[in-house]
Amino acid sequence: MANDRPTESTPATDGTTPPASEEAVFDTLLDVLSYSRRRQILSRLDSGRTPMSLANLADEIVVHERDAPLAEIPARDVKQVYMSLYHSHVPRLEDADLVEYDQERDAVSLRERSPVVDRYEALVARC
């Protein structure tokens, strides 16, 4: 069955890439937010502690996931969460224009919210 949606943006005649359709943005958001760890990243950053270092973000995520004090969580488990944030989750959130990671400063921060994200949240709230 052929997919009637383009998989990539086609450059406009002036050489620019047209903005993504609202449906494509929703699809990206649904994909990116399907992982609870990514939702936790956004929640932690949205709670006013932005920007955060990747290490502090990993600490908070592992404490939340294990429901235990950081001192009781093995360092290897914290490192595993850190590595998953660094290699997978933060880059995916960055690709979706939801966060920005400044590797030089080791700072993860929320990006400016787009109106499409606001419409997505309104849609989800009605469900």
C-alpha positions as CSV (number, residue, x, y, z in Angstrom):
1,M,0.0,0.0,0.0
2,A,1.5,3.3,-1.1
3,N,1.9,6.1,1.4
4,D,0.3,9.2,0.1
5,R,2.3,11.5,2.4
6,P,5.8,12.6,1.3
7,T,8.6,11.3,3.5
8,E,10.8,14.3,3.0
9,S,10.2,18.0,2.4
10,T,10.5,19.0,-1.2
11,P,12.5,22.3,-1.8
12,A,10.3,25.1,-3.0
13,T,11.2,26.9,-6.2
14,D,13.1,29.5,-4.3
15,G,15.4,26.8,-2.8
16,T,13.9,26.9,0.7
17,T,12.2,24.0,2.4
18,P,8.5,24.5,3.0
19,P,7.3,24.3,6.6
20,A,6.2,20.8,7.8
21,S,2.5,20.2,7.7
22,E,0.6,20.2,11.0
23,E,-0.1,16.5,10.5
24,A,3.6,15.7,10.0
25,V,4.5,17.7,13.2
26,F,1.8,15.7,15.1
27,D,3.2,12.4,13.8
28,T,6.7,13.5,14.9
29,L,5.5,14.5,18.4
30,L,3.6,11.3,18.9
31,D,6.6,9.3,17.9
32,V,9.0,11.3,20.1
33,L,6.7,11.4,23.1
34,S,5.9,7.7,23.0
35,Y,8.8,7.2,25.3
36,S,8.2,8.0,29.0
37,R,11.8,9.0,29.5
38,R,11.5,11.7,26.9
39,R,8.3,12.9,28.5
40,Q,10.2,13.0,31.8
41,I,13.0,15.1,30.3
42,L,10.4,17.7,29.1
43,S,8.7,17.6,32.4
44,R,11.9,18.2,34.3
45,L,12.9,21.1,32.0
46,D,9.4,22.6,32.1
47,S,9.4,22.7,35.9
48,G,11.6,25.8,35.7
49,R,15.1,24.3,36.1
50,T,16.2,25.0,32.6
51,P,18.9,24.8,31.4
52,M,20.1,21.6,33.2
53,S,23.3,19.7,32.8
54,L,22.9,16.3,31.3
55,A,24.2,14.7,34.5
56,N,21.7,16.5,36.7
57,L,18.9,15.5,34.3
58,A,20.0,11.9,34.4
59,D,20.1,12.0,38.2
60,E,16.5,13.3,38.4
61,I,15.2,10.8,35.8
62,V,16.8,7.8,37.5
63,V,15.4,8.9,40.9
64,H,12.0,9.2,39.4
65,E,12.1,5.9,37.5
66,R,13.5,3.9,40.5
67,D,11.4,5.9,43.1
68,A,14.5,5.8,45.4
69,P,17.0,8.3,46.6
70,L,20.0,8.8,44.4
71,A,22.4,7.5,47.1
72,E,20.6,4.1,46.9
73,I,20.9,3.8,43.1
74,P,24.0,2.1,41.7
75,A,26.3,4.4,39.8
76,R,26.2,2.1,36.8
77,D,22.5,2.5,36.6
78,V,22.8,6.3,36.6
79,K,25.5,6.1,33.9
80,Q,23.2,3.9,31.8
81,V,20.4,6.5,32.0
82,Y,23.0,9.3,31.2
83,M,24.2,7.4,28.2
84,S,20.6,6.8,26.9
85,L,19.9,10.5,27.3
86,Y,23.1,11.5,25.5
87,H,22.9,9.0,22.6
88,S,19.1,8.6,22.1
89,H,16.6,10.7,23.9
90,V,18.0,14.2,23.9
91,P,19.0,14.0,20.2
92,R,15.5,12.8,19.3
93,L,13.9,15.7,21.3
94,E,16.4,18.1,19.6
95,D,15.5,16.8,16.2
96,A,11.8,17.4,17.0
97,D,12.8,21.0,18.0
98,L,11.6,20.5,21.6
99,V,14.9,20.9,23.3
100,E,18.4,22.3,22.6
101,Y,21.6,20.7,23.8
102,D,24.7,22.8,24.1
103,Q,27.4,20.2,24.4
104,E,30.1,22.8,25.2
105,R,28.2,24.1,28.2
106,D,26.6,20.7,28.9
107,A,23.2,22.3,29.0
108,V,19.9,21.0,28.0
109,S,17.0,23.5,27.7
110,L,13.6,23.7,26.3
111,R,13.1,25.4,23.0
112,E,10.5,28.1,22.4
113,R,7.1,26.5,22.1
114,S,5.6,26.5,18.6
115,P,1.9,27.1,18.1
116,V,1.7,23.6,16.6
117,V,2.8,22.1,19.9
118,D,0.1,24.2,21.7
119,R,-2.5,22.8,19.3
120,Y,-1.2,19.3,19.9
121,E,-1.5,19.7,23.7
122,A,-5.1,21.1,23.3
123,L,-6.0,18.1,21.1
124,V,-4.5,15.6,23.6
125,A,-6.3,17.3,26.5
126,R,-9.7,16.7,24.7
127,C,-9.0,13.0,24.4
